[in-house]
């Protein structure tokens, strides 16, 4: 087994080596750091009402101009005038007036971009080869040691050391105050997600203790009488809960686990089904919390290419047929389930599980005291269905409620798009509601309502006493504290470290000079893969890449004859796809952590067993999808690539995969 780990380390190192050897475009590094500052500060940095003098030493470049247009959201026709006397750029006020300029100065010092003005003194890490070390080291150690917390901890310590050097007080302050406290434990998004995981874990423990899970299993057994049918139940649930990936992961993983155990299907297979339906489904669903976020990463930049920001949703819909990885990932899960064939570590885990031997999952069983149904109780499905349905439908209702309240408030303040959405109704209204909603707050209160209902049902039917309910809930939380809460916090922390040291910016700057028009979507897909894999966050990857993509893709498309809008659609979709794939394969991703946690599968085992399927799917997406579009063109749309890719995946699963049961055990 150690030989296999060392082989992986060698392959991983060989793949990462070019990232350390390729030169980074320094103009691009500076442009991205400056653009990030503009986005963080918003109108407080420059409101457009005065002429702007930007002192930026060095020669004018396309990268700088693109960063200015994207960061300041200047329309395509806006004039950017390089001024040798500054040196830098002179940008007129929004009304075209000149005079009384507002001056900002950019300088580079100790690997940081400094932005100074009358009211500002801001810094941003540029990123360097050293910025690649923290995430890549954490990923390598995770595979070699199988100890997730240790691996993430080492990556965090190395990253913070790069930021502070040998200054111990600065190290402690940066790690515990700036990163853990200020940017994670004080952030509502992270707190709501942690609360959601904790509350839903407590809910599952309570409904398990009062026989609700056993009752659900007994009801679902009629639909899940074989290993194939039980996997199809999880697959159907994964496709059905499309509105949010977190809700999808937790509900499907927890509710289907006992069914998989009953049919001797591995928890690794459950984690794969959960992870490969959650984000891909939410990512391409017409209405979901993911859709709103994905659009928000590129829509604000559309005015820079002469489009309206309101066209964002229409562009997103046009990207769906080109979302090769998401579509192929969903199809692959179906093919694997139908043929009951696997390969790689998953095959070993499945064959071991069929024999009832959990050791075949390479230590996949968690160190936990499992909650069991109380003896003497009659298992009732409604005691499980009602709390989980409350979570699902309650969350959906709250997402709608919070979004509607926000849209109406914006309309009352005179927001034009909100007023138009209210007047239009229908899908326009729903899109606006999802875009304005707070989904993490909704899933927190949805899971809280689920826990309260579970407690009421348990005590109201006198199945559990109040003390038993509280002890069971606390037991459910205690079980997941190390394997979910701590791993999530560490995963978020290394993501913040990567942002601070400039990992993603450096990866983009390394790949910037490789981009050509027809190959741009492919290169963006691969770049997004590396960024998401290294940072563990698909959403961060989208936020970093998309503002740069809009202007670049449109301009290259116009210059090459492909058409600016057509290349823009392909490129936006490629970034979204690469971000999801990289997130799937990364052991430091929060969605990967949640998938393994909800499925009760060892985290590294989940990553190892899922990776071959994700890599196979990505290879088909690249070779048939993106290369096909680049070589054959896009005159007839992506349908030939989609059909060919689906056939290729079907044949691979059918003829490369091997039966999940040992051949001798297969009935004739």
N, C-alpha and C positions, 0 to 999 in steps of 0.2 A: 504493500500500500504506500509506503514511503517512497518507493521508486516512482510510482505514478505521480505523487505530489511533486517530486523533484523534476519529473518530466514536464509537468504543467508549469513549474517555475521557469524552466528553461525556455519553453514556448512563449510564455507570457513576457519574459525578458526580451526575447528576440522581436516580438511584436512591438514592444514599447521603445526599443532602442532607437528607431528612426525619429521618434519624438524628441529625443535628446540631441540627435545629430543635425536635424534639419534647422536651418536658420529661421529666426522669427522676423517678420516684417516690423521693424521698429516704428515706422509711421503708423502702422495698424495698431500696435500696442498702445501708443500715445492716444490715437484717435478713440480707441475703445474705452480707455480710462477717462478721457474727457467726456465722452458721451455718457458714461455711467454717472459721472458727477452731475451732468445736466439733467439726467432723468431723476436722480435722487433729490436734487434741489428744486426742480421745476421752475415755476415762474418767479420764485424768490431770488433766483440767480440773475435772471434778465427777463423782464416782462414784455419786451418788444416795443415799449413806448418811447425809448430813446435809441439813438444810434449806438451801435456796439463797436468798440475797437478791441479786437482780440489780438494781443501780442503773443505770437507763437513762433519762436525762432526756428529757422530751418526753411527748406524749400516748400512751397505749396505743393499739395498732392491730392489725388483723388480720394484717398483714405480720409484725409483731414476734411475735405469738403463734404464727403458723405456723412461723416460723423457730425458735422455742423448741421446739415440738413435734417438728419434723423433726430439728433438731440434737441434741436430747437424747433423741429417740425415745420421747417420752412417749405413752402410750395416750390414745385419744380421751376417755376418761372422767376422765383426770387433771385436777386443778384448777389453772388458772393464775390467780392472784389478783393483779390490778393493785393496787399499794400506793402511794397518794399520798404517804406519808411517806418513801418512799425517794428520788425517785419511781422506780417500776420494778415488778418482779414478785417475789412470794414463792412459792417452789415447795417443797412439803413433801418430806421424805425418802421413799424408796421404801416404807418401812414406815408412812408417814403421820405420823411423829413430827415435832415442832417443837422449836425451841430450839437453842442452840449453832449458829447459822447460819453458813454459809460465804458470804462476800460477794465478789461480782465487780462491778466498776464499768466502765461503758462511757462513753467520751468521744470527741468528734470533734475532731481537730486537724490542720490542713494537709492536708485531703483524705484523712485516714487514720482508721480506727477503732482506738481504743486500748482494750485490755481488761486491766484490772489487778486483782490479787487478792493474797492473802497469799503465794502461791507463783508468781504469773504476772505477766508484763508483755509482752503480745503486741500486735502491730500488723497491720493489714490495709488495703491500698489500697481505697478506696471505688469508684473509677472515676469518670471524667468524660468530657466530649466529647473531650478530648485523647486519651483512651485509644483512640479509634477511629482515630487518625491512623496509628500504626505499621503495622497489618495492611493497612488500605485503601491506604496509600501504596505498600507493597510489592507489592500486587496490581496497582495501576495501573501502576507502573513495569515490572512483569513483562510486561504486555501491550504497553506502549509501546516498551520497549527490547529485548525478547526475551532479556534477560540475567538469568537466574534468580538466580545468586549475588549479582550487584550489587544487584538489587531487594530480595532478602531482607536483604542486609547493610545497606542504607539503612534498612529498617524496624527492624532490630535496634538500630542506632545511635540512631535517633530515639527508640525506646522506652526504651532505657537512659538516654538524656539526660533524658527525662521523669521517670525515677525518681530520678536523682542531681543534676540541674541542672548547673551549670558546674563542679562539683567533679571535676577530672580524676582524682585518685587513687581517689575513690569510683566514678567511671565505669569505670575499668580493673578495679577489684576486683569490681564487680558483674558486668561482662561476662565476664571471663575466669575468675574464681574461682567466684562464686556461680552463674552461669548455665551456662557451658560446662563447667567442671570438676565442681562439686558436683552440679548438677541434670541433667546429661546424661552426661558421660564417666565419672562415678562411679556412675551408676545402672545396676543390672543389666539392667533392661528394655531400655534403649537400647544397652547394650554387646552384649547377645545379638542384637538385631536387626542391628546393624552387623556383628557377626561372621557372622551368617547370610548377609547380602548378600555379604560378602567371600568367604566359603568357597564359596558356591554359584557365584559368578562364576568363581572359580578352578576349580571342578569342571567347569563348562561349557567353559571354555577347554581343559582337559585332554582331555575326551571329544571335543571338536571336533578337537583336534590329532591324536588317535589314530583318527579316522574314525568315531567313534560317532554323531555328529550326522548325518553323511552317510548312514550305515547306517540310522538311524531315518527319515530323509527318504525313502530308497529304499523302505522298508517301508510308510510311510504314504502314499506317492504313489498306491497302489492305491485308497486311500479319499479322496484329495485330488487328483483329476484336473482340477479346474476351480476357478475363483476362489470359486464358491459352496461347493463341498465342502470346500475347505481352510479356509474360515471356519467351517463347521459342525464341523470337527474341533476347532478352538480353542474353539468354543462348548460342545461336548460335554465337553471336558476342564475348562473353566471351571465347568460345572455339576457335574462329577464330583468335583472336589477341593473339597469343601464344608466340610471341617472347620477350615480356617484360611485367611484371605484372603491373608496374606503368602506362604504356601507356594503357594497357587493362582497368585498373580501371577507369582512368579519361575519356577515350573515351566512354566506355559503360555506365558509370553512368550518364554522361552529356547528351548523345544523346538519351538514353531511358527514362529519367525522364518524359518528357512530355507525352510519350505514356502510361506510368503507370498511370499518373494522369487522362488521358482521359478514361482509362478503370477502374478507381477507384481501382487500385492495390497499396498497401502501398509502400512508399519509403523504409521502413524497408525490404520488400521482395526484392526490387531492390538491396539494399546494400548487402543482403545475397547472391544473385546470383552473383553480381560483385565480392565480396570477396572470395567466394568459387569456382570461376572459375579462378581468376587471378593467384594466387600463385600455386595452384595445377596443373594448365595447364602448366605454365611456368616451374614448378619444374620437370615435367616428359616429357616435349617436347624434341624431339631429338635434336633440335637446338633452343636455346634461350639464353638470357643473364644470366639466372639463371644457366643453365647447366655449362657454363664456370666457374662461381664462385663456384658451388658445387664441381666440379672436383678439383679446386685449393685448396680446404680445406683438401683433403686427398692424392692427387696424389704425392706431394713432399715427403710424408712419405713412399711411396711404396718401395723405395730402402732398407728401414730398414727390409723388409721381403723378400728380394731377387727378387723383381719385378722392372720393369722399370717405371719411372714416366709417360712415354708415354702410358702406359697401363691404365691410369686413365679413359679415355673415354670408353674403352671397359668394364671396371668394372662398370662404371656408367650405361651403357646400360643393363648390367646383373642385376642391382638393380631394374630396372623399374617394372618387374612383381611382385616384393616384396614391392612396394610402396603402401601398403594397404590403408593408410589414404587418399592419394591424389586420387587414383582410386575410392575409395568408396565415397569420398566427391563429386566428379564430378557426379557419378551415383545418389547420393542422391538428388542433385539439380534437375536432370531430373525426378526422381520419384515424388518429391514434386510438380513439375510443372504439370506433366501429370495427377496426381490424384486430384490436386487442394485441397490438404488436408494439414493441419498444426496442430501444437500443441504448448502449452506454450504461452509465450508473443507474438509470431508471429501470433498465431490464433486470439488473441484479436486485434492486430494491423490490421490484414487483414479484420476482420469483421467490425471494425470501419471504415476502409477506404472504404469498399463496400457501406456503408451507407453515405459516404461523410463526415464522422465525423473524422477529423484529431486529435481531442482530445483523441481518442482511442489509439493513438500512444504514450500516456503518455508524451505529450509535445514535440513531435518529430519535430514540425515546428520550423525552425530556426528564430532567430531574424534578419531578413534581409529585405531589400527592393528589391523585385524581379525585374529583368529586363524583360520588356515585349516588344513585337514587336511594332514598330512605327505604329501609326494609318494611314490608307490610303494606305499602301504598299501592293503590290501583293506578297504573299509568294512564294518563289522559292526554291525548294529543292537544286538546284546546289549551292546556296549561303551558304548552310550548309555543303553539301557533299564535295565540293572542298577544303575548309580549313581543314576539319577533315581528308580527304584523304591525303592531303599534310603532315599533322602531322604524320599519320600512315606510309605512304610509304616513306616520307622524313626521318623519324627516322630510318626505316629499311635500307634505302640506306646509311645513315650516319654511322650506326653501321658497315655496310660492309666496307665503305670507311676508317674509322678510323682503323679498324682492319687490313685491307689489307695493309695500309701504315705502320703500326707497324710491321707486319710480314715481309714485304719486308725490312724494316730497320734492323730488327734482323738478317735476312738472310745475308744482306750486311756486318754485323759485325761478321759473321761466326757462328751464332747460328745453331746447327745441326738440331734441330727439325723444325725450320722455313724453312731451306733449303729443308728438306724432304717434308714438307707440300706443298711448291711451286712446287716441282717436281711431287708429287702425284696428286695434283688437287682434284676435286670432293669434297666428303664429308670430306676428310682429310683437304683440304684447308679451307672449311667453318668452321670446328671445330677450326682450328688454328686462323682464323679471329675473330670468336666470342670470343675466349679466350683472344685475344690481344686487343679487342676493348674497347672503353670508352663509355658505353651505356648511362650513365647519361649525358654526354656532347652531345651525339646524340639526346636524347629526348629534351634537352633544345633548341638546334638549330632547331629541327623539330617543336617544338611549337612556336618558334619565327617566322619561315617561315609561319606557319599557321596564326598567328596574322597579319603579314604583308599582306598576301594574302586577309584575311578578310577585312582589312582596304581598300585595293585597290579595291576590289569588291564593298564595300559599297560606296566609293567615286566615283569610275568610273561609276557606274550606277546612281549616284546622289540620292542614297537612304538615305545617311547620309552625313552631312557636316563634314569637318575635325574636327571641334570643337565637334560635336556630337560623332564622333568616339572616340576621346580622352576621353571625359567625360564618355562615356559608358564603355570603357576599364577600366578606373579608378574606376568606380562604381562596375564593376565585381571583381576587386581586393579588394576593400574595403569590399565587402560582405564576402569574404572568409578569410580576414586577421585574425580575431579572431578564427574562426572555423577551419581553416586549417593551416595557417602559424604559429601562436603562439602555437597551439597544437602540431604541428610537432616539433618545436624547443624544447618545453618542453619534448616531448617524447624522442627526441634524448638526451636531457640533462640528464634525469633520467637514460637512457641507459649508458651514460658515467659515471655517478655516480656509477651505479652498477658495472661497470668494475673496477673503482678505488677502491671501498671498497671490491672487491673480491666476489661478490654474486655468480656468476656462478661457480667459483672455489670451493667455499664452498659446493654448491649443489652437484657437482661432487664428492668431497671428502666424503660427507655423504653417497652417494650411491655406492662408490667404492667397499666396502667389501661385497656387496650383489650380486656381479656378479658371475655367474656360466655359463659354456659353453653353454648349450642348452637354457638357459634363458637369455643369454646376449643380444640378439636383443630386447627382451621385456623390459628389464631393461634399456637399452640405449634409447628406445623410450620414456619410462616414464620420465627418467632423462632429455632428451632433451625437453620434454613437460614442465617440471617445470622450466628449465633454460630459455626457450623462453618466457614462460608466465611471469616469474619474471623480465626478462630484456627487454621484448618487442621487441626483435630482433631475427629473425630466422637466419640471416646471422652471427651474433655474436655467436649464439649457435653452429652453424656448425663449425666456426673457432676455438672455444674453445674445442669442444669435439673430432672432427675428428682426429687431430694429435695423441691423446691418444688411439683412437679406433683401428687404423690400426695394431699396434704392439700387443695390447692386444688381439684383436679378432683372429689374425693369430696364436698367440702362444696357446691360449685356444683351438682353433680348432684343431691344430696339436696334442695337448696333450690328447684331449678327443676322438679323432678318427672321429670327424665330418668332418675334413678337414679344413686346414687353409684358403684356398681361399673361400670355401663355406660359412664359418662363417663370413669371412671378408665382403663378398657381402651382406649378411643379415644384418650385423651390420652397415655398411655404409648407407644402405637404411633406417634402423631404425632411425638413427640420423637425416637424412634429413627429414623424415616423422614427427618425434616428434617435430622438430624445426618449421615446418610449422603449425602443429596443435596448439602448444603453442602460436605461433604468431597470429593465427586466434582468439583465445579466449582472448587474452590480451588486455585490454583497453589502454595500454600504447604503443601499436605497431603502427609504422608509416603506415603500409599498412592498418591496421584497420581504422586509422584516414582518410587516403585517400579514402577508400571505402565509409565511411559515408559522407565525404565531397562531393565527386563527385555525390553521390546519393541524396544529400540534406536531409540527415536523421540525427537526433540528434545522437551524437556519442555513448552515453551510451545506448540509445534505440537500436542502431545497435548491440552493444555488447550483450545486454540482449536477443534480439530476435534471434541472430545467435547462441549463446552458446549452447542451447539444441540440435540443429542439429549437431554442431561440436562434442559435447560430445557423442551423440548417434553414430556418425560415428566412433569416436575414440574407443568407447567401442566395436563395432563390429570388428574394425581392431585389437584390442588387443585380444579379446576372440576367434575370429575365425581365424584371420590372424596369429598373433605372437604366441599365445598359441597353435594353430593348428600345426604350424611348429615345436614348441618345443616338443609337445607330439607325433605327428604322424611322425615326421621326414620330410626330404625334398627330398626323393628319386624320387618322381614323380613331383617335382616342385610345384609351388604355385597355380596351376589352380583350384584344388578342393577347396582351401580356398577362392579364388576369387569368384568362382561361388556360394559357400555357403553363403559368406558374402553379395553378391549382392541380393540373394534371401531373406536373413534375413532383409536387409534394405527395400526391396520392401514390405515385409509383415508388417513391422513396420509402414511404411508410410501409407499403405493401411488400416490397421485395428486399429492402435493407433491414427493416425491423424484424424482430424474431418474436415468436409467441410469448406472451407474458408468463405463461406456465411452462414448466419444463416439458419438452416434447413427450417424454414418457408418460406424463400425467394428463396429456390431452386425450379426451375420450374419442373413440373411433366409432 
